[in-house]
Amino acid sequence: MRKWVRRAEIDGGARPGVTTAERERIKVLERENRELRRANEILKAASALFG
């Protein structure tokens, strides 16, 4: 219950912290960043193979 109240206060701006929407956005961006880094490594390996 305390966590729920704390989260509601943060989301409402009454308390400092990362809002739920910001937290979700960060999670999405981190996932996308991992995928892009992996794709970049694959491309680097492929270019080394053909280069």
mmCIF file of the N, C-alpha and C atoms, coordinates in Angstrom:
data_MODEL
# 
_entry.id   MODEL 
# 
loop_
_atom_site.group_PDB 
_atom_site.id 
_atom_site.type_symbol 
_atom_site.label_atom_id 
_atom_site.label_alt_id 
_atom_site.label_comp_id 
_atom_site.label_asym_id 
_atom_site.label_entity_id 
_atom_site.label_seq_id 
_atom_site.pdbx_PDB_ins_code 
_atom_site.Cartn_x 
_atom_site.Cartn_y 
_atom_site.Cartn_z 
_atom_site.occupancy 
_atom_site.B_iso_or_equiv 
_atom_site.pdbx_formal_charge 
_atom_site.auth_seq_id 
_atom_site.auth_comp_id 
_atom_site.auth_asym_id 
_atom_site.auth_atom_id 
_atom_site.pdbx_PDB_model_num 
ATOM 1   N N  . MET A 1 1  ? 0.833  -1.187  0.000   1.00 0.00 ? 1  MET A N  1 
ATOM 2   C CA . MET A 1 1  ? 0.000  0.000   0.000   1.00 0.00 ? 1  MET A CA 1 
ATOM 3   C C  . MET A 1 1  ? 0.880  1.254   0.000   1.00 0.00 ? 1  MET A C  1 
ATOM 4   N N  . ARG A 1 2  ? 1.949  1.249   0.768   1.00 0.00 ? 2  ARG A N  1 
ATOM 5   C CA . ARG A 1 2  ? 2.819  2.422   0.833   1.00 0.00 ? 2  ARG A CA 1 
ATOM 6   C C  . ARG A 1 2  ? 3.452  2.716   -0.522  1.00 0.00 ? 2  ARG A C  1 
ATOM 7   N N  . LYS A 1 3  ? 3.864  1.645   -1.215  1.00 0.00 ? 3  LYS A N  1 
ATOM 8   C CA . LYS A 1 3  ? 4.475  1.833   -2.525  1.00 0.00 ? 3  LYS A CA 1 
ATOM 9   C C  . LYS A 1 3  ? 3.475  2.438   -3.493  1.00 0.00 ? 3  LYS A C  1 
ATOM 10  N N  . TRP A 1 4  ? 2.232  2.013   -3.413  1.00 0.00 ? 4  TRP A N  1 
ATOM 11  C CA . TRP A 1 4  ? 1.209  2.528   -4.302  1.00 0.00 ? 4  TRP A CA 1 
ATOM 12  C C  . TRP A 1 4  ? 0.998  4.023   -4.054  1.00 0.00 ? 4  TRP A C  1 
ATOM 13  N N  . VAL A 1 5  ? 0.949  4.423   -2.791  1.00 0.00 ? 5  VAL A N  1 
ATOM 14  C CA . VAL A 1 5  ? 0.771  5.835   -2.439  1.00 0.00 ? 5  VAL A CA 1 
ATOM 15  C C  . VAL A 1 5  ? 1.983  6.638   -2.892  1.00 0.00 ? 5  VAL A C  1 
ATOM 16  N N  . ARG A 1 6  ? 3.178  6.112   -2.645  1.00 0.00 ? 6  ARG A N  1 
ATOM 17  C CA . ARG A 1 6  ? 4.394  6.792   -3.055  1.00 0.00 ? 6  ARG A CA 1 
ATOM 18  C C  . ARG A 1 6  ? 4.427  6.984   -4.568  1.00 0.00 ? 6  ARG A C  1 
ATOM 19  N N  . ARG A 1 7  ? 4.058  5.916   -5.305  1.00 0.00 ? 7  ARG A N  1 
ATOM 20  C CA . ARG A 1 7  ? 4.043  5.979   -6.769  1.00 0.00 ? 7  ARG A CA 1 
ATOM 21  C C  . ARG A 1 7  ? 3.034  7.020   -7.246  1.00 0.00 ? 7  ARG A C  1 
ATOM 22  N N  . ALA A 1 8  ? 1.862  7.071   -6.604  1.00 0.00 ? 8  ALA A N  1 
ATOM 23  C CA . ALA A 1 8  ? 0.831  8.047   -6.964  1.00 0.00 ? 8  ALA A CA 1 
ATOM 24  C C  . ALA A 1 8  ? 1.315  9.469   -6.695  1.00 0.00 ? 8  ALA A C  1 
ATOM 25  N N  . GLU A 1 9  ? 2.040  9.673   -5.601  1.00 0.00 ? 9  GLU A N  1 
ATOM 26  C CA . GLU A 1 9  ? 2.577  11.000  -5.291  1.00 0.00 ? 9  GLU A CA 1 
ATOM 27  C C  . GLU A 1 9  ? 3.624  11.420  -6.305  1.00 0.00 ? 9  GLU A C  1 
ATOM 28  N N  . ILE A 1 10 ? 4.483  10.483  -6.715  1.00 0.00 ? 10 ILE A N  1 
ATOM 29  C CA . ILE A 1 10 ? 5.513  10.787  -7.715  1.00 0.00 ? 10 ILE A CA 1 
ATOM 30  C C  . ILE A 1 10 ? 4.850  11.106  -9.051  1.00 0.00 ? 10 ILE A C  1 
ATOM 31  N N  . ASP A 1 11 ? 3.888  10.277  -9.451  1.00 0.00 ? 11 ASP A N  1 
ATOM 32  C CA . ASP A 1 11 ? 3.195  10.499  -10.721 1.00 0.00 ? 11 ASP A CA 1 
ATOM 33  C C  . ASP A 1 11 ? 2.423  11.816  -10.717 1.00 0.00 ? 11 ASP A C  1 
ATOM 34  N N  . GLY A 1 12 ? 1.918  12.199  -9.561  1.00 0.00 ? 12 GLY A N  1 
ATOM 35  C CA . GLY A 1 12 ? 1.159  13.442  -9.445  1.00 0.00 ? 12 GLY A CA 1 
ATOM 36  C C  . GLY A 1 12 ? 2.025  14.676  -9.310  1.00 0.00 ? 12 GLY A C  1 
ATOM 37  N N  . GLY A 1 13 ? 3.322  14.489  -9.132  1.00 0.00 ? 13 GLY A N  1 
ATOM 38  C CA . GLY A 1 13 ? 4.234  15.621  -9.003  1.00 0.00 ? 13 GLY A CA 1 
ATOM 39  C C  . GLY A 1 13 ? 4.405  16.127  -7.584  1.00 0.00 ? 13 GLY A C  1 
ATOM 40  N N  . ALA A 1 14 ? 3.794  15.470  -6.624  1.00 0.00 ? 14 ALA A N  1 
ATOM 41  C CA . ALA A 1 14 ? 3.891  15.904  -5.233  1.00 0.00 ? 14 ALA A CA 1 
ATOM 42  C C  . ALA A 1 14 ? 5.199  15.454  -4.590  1.00 0.00 ? 14 ALA A C  1 
ATOM 43  N N  . ARG A 1 15 ? 5.876  14.520  -5.213  1.00 0.00 ? 15 ARG A N  1 
ATOM 44  C CA . ARG A 1 15 ? 7.105  13.963  -4.656  1.00 0.00 ? 15 ARG A CA 1 
ATOM 45  C C  . ARG A 1 15 ? 8.113  13.809  -5.788  1.00 0.00 ? 15 ARG A C  1 
ATOM 46  N N  . PRO A 1 16 ? 9.386  14.105  -5.529  1.00 0.00 ? 16 PRO A N  1 
ATOM 47  C CA . PRO A 1 16 ? 10.388 13.957  -6.590  1.00 0.00 ? 16 PRO A CA 1 
ATOM 48  C C  . PRO A 1 16 ? 10.640 12.493  -6.930  1.00 0.00 ? 16 PRO A C  1 
ATOM 49  N N  . GLY A 1 17 ? 10.985 12.245  -8.166  1.00 0.00 ? 17 GLY A N  1 
ATOM 50  C CA . GLY A 1 17 ? 11.278 10.884  -8.595  1.00 0.00 ? 17 GLY A CA 1 
ATOM 51  C C  . GLY A 1 17 ? 10.887 10.678  -10.045 1.00 0.00 ? 17 GLY A C  1 
ATOM 52  N N  . VAL A 1 18 ? 11.149 9.482   -10.535 1.00 0.00 ? 18 VAL A N  1 
ATOM 53  C CA . VAL A 1 18 ? 10.846 9.133   -11.913 1.00 0.00 ? 18 VAL A CA 1 
ATOM 54  C C  . VAL A 1 18 ? 9.409  8.632   -11.983 1.00 0.00 ? 18 VAL A C  1 
ATOM 55  N N  . THR A 1 19 ? 8.601  9.266   -12.843 1.00 0.00 ? 19 THR A N  1 
ATOM 56  C CA . THR A 1 19 ? 7.204  8.862   -12.960 1.00 0.00 ? 19 THR A CA 1 
ATOM 57  C C  . THR A 1 19 ? 7.092  7.513   -13.653 1.00 0.00 ? 19 THR A C  1 
ATOM 58  N N  . THR A 1 20 ? 5.919  6.928   -13.569 1.00 0.00 ? 20 THR A N  1 
ATOM 59  C CA . THR A 1 20 ? 5.677  5.631   -14.200 1.00 0.00 ? 20 THR A CA 1 
ATOM 60  C C  . THR A 1 20 ? 5.869  5.727   -15.707 1.00 0.00 ? 20 THR A C  1 
ATOM 61  N N  . ALA A 1 21 ? 5.380  6.805   -16.305 1.00 0.00 ? 21 ALA A N  1 
ATOM 62  C CA . ALA A 1 21 ? 5.515  6.988   -17.755 1.00 0.00 ? 21 ALA A CA 1 
ATOM 63  C C  . ALA A 1 21 ? 6.989  7.118   -18.141 1.00 0.00 ? 21 ALA A C  1 
ATOM 64  N N  . GLU A 1 22 ? 7.750  7.882   -17.355 1.00 0.00 ? 22 GLU A N  1 
ATOM 65  C CA . GLU A 1 22 ? 9.180  8.044   -17.630 1.00 0.00 ? 22 GLU A CA 1 
ATOM 66  C C  . GLU A 1 22 ? 9.911  6.717   -17.474 1.00 0.00 ? 22 GLU A C  1 
ATOM 67  N N  . ARG A 1 23 ? 9.548  5.969   -16.455 1.00 0.00 ? 23 ARG A N  1 
ATOM 68  C CA . ARG A 1 23 ? 10.183 4.678   -16.198 1.00 0.00 ? 23 ARG A CA 1 
ATOM 69  C C  . ARG A 1 23 ? 9.931  3.724   -17.368 1.00 0.00 ? 23 ARG A C  1 
ATOM 70  N N  . GLU A 1 24 ? 8.699  3.718   -17.873 1.00 0.00 ? 24 GLU A N  1 
ATOM 71  C CA . GLU A 1 24 ? 8.356  2.862   -19.014 1.00 0.00 ? 24 GLU A CA 1 
ATOM 72  C C  . GLU A 1 24 ? 9.117  3.313   -20.268 1.00 0.00 ? 24 GLU A C  1 
ATOM 73  N N  . ARG A 1 25 ? 9.213  4.619   -20.473 1.00 0.00 ? 25 ARG A N  1 
ATOM 74  C CA . ARG A 1 25 ? 9.940  5.151   -21.629 1.00 0.00 ? 25 ARG A CA 1 
ATOM 75  C C  . ARG A 1 25 ? 11.416 4.772   -21.562 1.00 0.00 ? 25 ARG A C  1 
ATOM 76  N N  . ILE A 1 26 ? 12.003 4.858   -20.385 1.00 0.00 ? 26 ILE A N  1 
ATOM 77  C CA . ILE A 1 26 ? 13.409 4.479   -20.206 1.00 0.00 ? 26 ILE A CA 1 
ATOM 78  C C  . ILE A 1 26 ? 13.591 2.997   -20.519 1.00 0.00 ? 26 ILE A C  1 
ATOM 79  N N  . LYS A 1 27 ? 12.656 2.170   -20.059 1.00 0.00 ? 27 LYS A N  1 
ATOM 80  C CA . LYS A 1 27 ? 12.744 0.730   -20.318 1.00 0.00 ? 27 LYS A CA 1 
ATOM 81  C C  . LYS A 1 27 ? 12.702 0.445   -21.818 1.00 0.00 ? 27 LYS A C  1 
ATOM 82  N N  . VAL A 1 28 ? 11.787 1.133   -22.525 1.00 0.00 ? 28 VAL A N  1 
ATOM 83  C CA . VAL A 1 28 ? 11.673 0.950   -23.976 1.00 0.00 ? 28 VAL A CA 1 
ATOM 84  C C  . VAL A 1 28 ? 12.948 1.402   -24.675 1.00 0.00 ? 28 VAL A C  1 
ATOM 85  N N  . LEU A 1 29 ? 13.485 2.547   -24.292 1.00 0.00 ? 29 LEU A N  1 
ATOM 86  C CA . LEU A 1 29 ? 14.701 3.068   -24.917 1.00 0.00 ? 29 LEU A CA 1 
ATOM 87  C C  . LEU A 1 29 ? 15.905 2.172   -24.643 1.00 0.00 ? 29 LEU A C  1 
ATOM 88  N N  . GLU A 1 30 ? 16.000 1.624   -23.430 1.00 0.00 ? 30 GLU A N  1 
ATOM 89  C CA . GLU A 1 30 ? 17.105 0.717   -23.111 1.00 0.00 ? 30 GLU A CA 1 
ATOM 90  C C  . GLU A 1 30 ? 17.021 -0.555  -23.942 1.00 0.00 ? 30 GLU A C  1 
ATOM 91  N N  . ARG A 1 31 ? 15.810 -1.077  -24.126 1.00 0.00 ? 31 ARG A N  1 
ATOM 92  C CA . ARG A 1 31 ? 15.615 -2.269  -24.950 1.00 0.00 ? 31 ARG A CA 1 
ATOM 93  C C  . ARG A 1 31 ? 16.010 -1.983  -26.402 1.00 0.00 ? 31 ARG A C  1 
ATOM 94  N N  . GLU A 1 32 ? 15.564 -0.831  -26.906 1.00 0.00 ? 32 GLU A N  1 
ATOM 95  C CA . GLU A 1 32 ? 15.907 -0.450  -28.277 1.00 0.00 ? 32 GLU A CA 1 
ATOM 96  C C  . GLU A 1 32 ? 17.420 -0.267  -28.427 1.00 0.00 ? 32 GLU A C  1 
ATOM 97  N N  . ASN A 1 33 ? 18.052 0.322   -27.425 1.00 0.00 ? 33 ASN A N  1 
ATOM 98  C CA . ASN A 1 33 ? 19.491 0.526   -27.444 1.00 0.00 ? 33 ASN A CA 1 
ATOM 99  C C  . ASN A 1 33 ? 20.228 -0.812  -27.503 1.00 0.00 ? 33 ASN A C  1 
ATOM 100 N N  . ARG A 1 34 ? 19.787 -1.799  -26.704 1.00 0.00 ? 34 ARG A N  1 
ATOM 101 C CA . ARG A 1 34 ? 20.401 -3.129  -26.742 1.00 0.00 ? 34 ARG A CA 1 
ATOM 102 C C  . ARG A 1 34 ? 20.272 -3.761  -28.120 1.00 0.00 ? 34 ARG A C  1 
ATOM 103 N N  . GLU A 1 35 ? 19.072 -3.643  -28.709 1.00 0.00 ? 35 GLU A N  1 
ATOM 104 C CA . GLU A 1 35 ? 18.849 -4.219  -30.030 1.00 0.00 ? 35 GLU A CA 1 
ATOM 105 C C  . GLU A 1 35 ? 19.742 -3.563  -31.083 1.00 0.00 ? 35 GLU A C  1 
ATOM 106 N N  . LEU A 1 36 ? 19.872 -2.252  -31.011 1.00 0.00 ? 36 LEU A N  1 
ATOM 107 C CA . LEU A 1 36 ? 20.705 -1.536  -31.980 1.00 0.00 ? 36 LEU A CA 1 
ATOM 108 C C  . LEU A 1 36 ? 22.182 -1.874  -31.808 1.00 0.00 ? 36 LEU A C  1 
ATOM 109 N N  . ARG A 1 37 ? 22.613 -1.996  -30.560 1.00 0.00 ? 37 ARG A N  1 
ATOM 110 C CA . ARG A 1 37 ? 24.012 -2.385  -30.324 1.00 0.00 ? 37 ARG A CA 1 
ATOM 111 C C  . ARG A 1 37 ? 24.288 -3.787  -30.879 1.00 0.00 ? 37 ARG A C  1 
ATOM 112 N N  . ARG A 1 38 ? 23.324 -4.692  -30.685 1.00 0.00 ? 38 ARG A N  1 
ATOM 113 C CA . ARG A 1 38 ? 23.487 -6.052  -31.198 1.00 0.00 ? 38 ARG A CA 1 
ATOM 114 C C  . ARG A 1 38 ? 23.532 -6.046  -32.726 1.00 0.00 ? 38 ARG A C  1 
ATOM 115 N N  . ALA A 1 39 ? 22.646 -5.296  -33.352 1.00 0.00 ? 39 ALA A N  1 
ATOM 116 C CA . ALA A 1 39 ? 22.639 -5.195  -34.810 1.00 0.00 ? 39 ALA A CA 1 
ATOM 117 C C  . ALA A 1 39 ? 23.944 -4.585  -35.310 1.00 0.00 ? 39 ALA A C  1 
ATOM 118 N N  . ASN A 1 40 ? 24.455 -3.611  -34.592 1.00 0.00 ? 40 ASN A N  1 
ATOM 119 C CA . ASN A 1 40 ? 25.712 -2.970  -34.966 1.00 0.00 ? 40 ASN A CA 1 
ATOM 120 C C  . ASN A 1 40 ? 26.871 -3.969  -34.900 1.00 0.00 ? 40 ASN A C  1 
ATOM 121 N N  . GLU A 1 41 ? 26.888 -4.799  -33.869 1.00 0.00 ? 41 GLU A N  1 
ATOM 122 C CA . GLU A 1 41 ? 27.939 -5.814  -33.757 1.00 0.00 ? 41 GLU A CA 1 
ATOM 123 C C  . GLU A 1 41 ? 27.853 -6.816  -34.902 1.00 0.00 ? 41 GLU A C  1 
ATOM 124 N N  . ILE A 1 42 ? 26.635 -7.201  -35.262 1.00 0.00 ? 42 ILE A N  1 
ATOM 125 C CA . ILE A 1 42 ? 26.455 -8.132  -36.373 1.00 0.00 ? 42 ILE A CA 1 
ATOM 126 C C  . ILE A 1 42 ? 26.962 -7.503  -37.665 1.00 0.00 ? 42 ILE A C  1 
ATOM 127 N N  . LEU A 1 43 ? 26.632 -6.239  -37.890 1.00 0.00 ? 43 LEU A N  1 
ATOM 128 C CA . LEU A 1 43 ? 27.083 -5.546  -39.102 1.00 0.00 ? 43 LEU A CA 1 
ATOM 129 C C  . LEU A 1 43 ? 28.612 -5.398  -39.139 1.00 0.00 ? 43 LEU A C  1 
ATOM 130 N N  . LYS A 1 44 ? 29.204 -5.117  -37.972 1.00 0.00 ? 44 LYS A N  1 
ATOM 131 C CA . LYS A 1 44 ? 30.662 -5.011  -37.900 1.00 0.00 ? 44 LYS A CA 1 
ATOM 132 C C  . LYS A 1 44 ? 31.302 -6.349  -38.257 1.00 0.00 ? 44 LYS A C  1 
ATOM 133 N N  . ALA A 1 45 ? 30.746 -7.424  -37.727 1.00 0.00 ? 45 ALA A N  1 
ATOM 134 C CA . ALA A 1 45 ? 31.301 -8.759  -38.014 1.00 0.00 ? 45 ALA A CA 1 
ATOM 135 C C  . ALA A 1 45 ? 31.136 -9.083  -39.489 1.00 0.00 ? 45 ALA A C  1 
ATOM 136 N N  . ALA A 1 46 ? 30.019 -8.743  -40.071 1.00 0.00 ? 46 ALA A N  1 
ATOM 137 C CA . ALA A 1 46 ? 29.784 -9.013  -41.488 1.00 0.00 ? 46 ALA A CA 1 
ATOM 138 C C  . ALA A 1 46 ? 30.714 -8.196  -42.368 1.00 0.00 ? 46 ALA A C  1 
ATOM 139 N N  . SER A 1 47 ? 30.942 -6.929  -42.007 1.00 0.00 ? 47 SER A N  1 
ATOM 140 C CA . SER A 1 47 ? 31.833 -6.103  -42.816 1.00 0.00 ? 47 SER A CA 1 
ATOM 141 C C  . SER A 1 47 ? 33.279 -6.579  -42.693 1.00 0.00 ? 47 SER A C  1 
ATOM 142 N N  . ALA A 1 48 ? 33.655 -7.098  -41.543 1.00 0.00 ? 48 ALA A N  1 
ATOM 143 C CA . ALA A 1 48 ? 35.003 -7.649  -41.390 1.00 0.00 ? 48 ALA A CA 1 
ATOM 144 C C  . ALA A 1 48 ? 35.164 -8.910  -42.212 1.00 0.00 ? 48 ALA A C  1 
ATOM 145 N N  . LEU A 1 49 ? 34.102 -9.692  -42.302 1.00 0.00 ? 49 LEU A N  1 
ATOM 146 C CA . LEU A 1 49 ? 34.137 -10.924 -43.089 1.00 0.00 ? 49 LEU A CA 1 
ATOM 147 C C  . LEU A 1 49 ? 34.289 -10.626 -44.576 1.00 0.00 ? 49 LEU A C  1 
ATOM 148 N N  . PHE A 1 50 ? 33.593 -9.593  -45.060 1.00 0.00 ? 50 PHE A N  1 
ATOM 149 C CA . PHE A 1 50 ? 33.625 -9.256  -46.480 1.00 0.00 ? 50 PHE A CA 1 
ATOM 150 C C  . PHE A 1 50 ? 34.693 -8.227  -46.820 1.00 0.00 ? 50 PHE A C  1 
ATOM 151 N N  . GLY A 1 51 ? 35.276 -7.591  -45.814 1.00 0.00 ? 51 GLY A N  1 
ATOM 152 C CA . GLY A 1 51 ? 36.224 -6.517  -46.061 1.00 0.00 ? 51 GLY A CA 1 
ATOM 153 C C  . GLY A 1 51 ? 37.599 -6.914  -46.031 1.00 0.00 ? 51 GLY A C  1 
# 
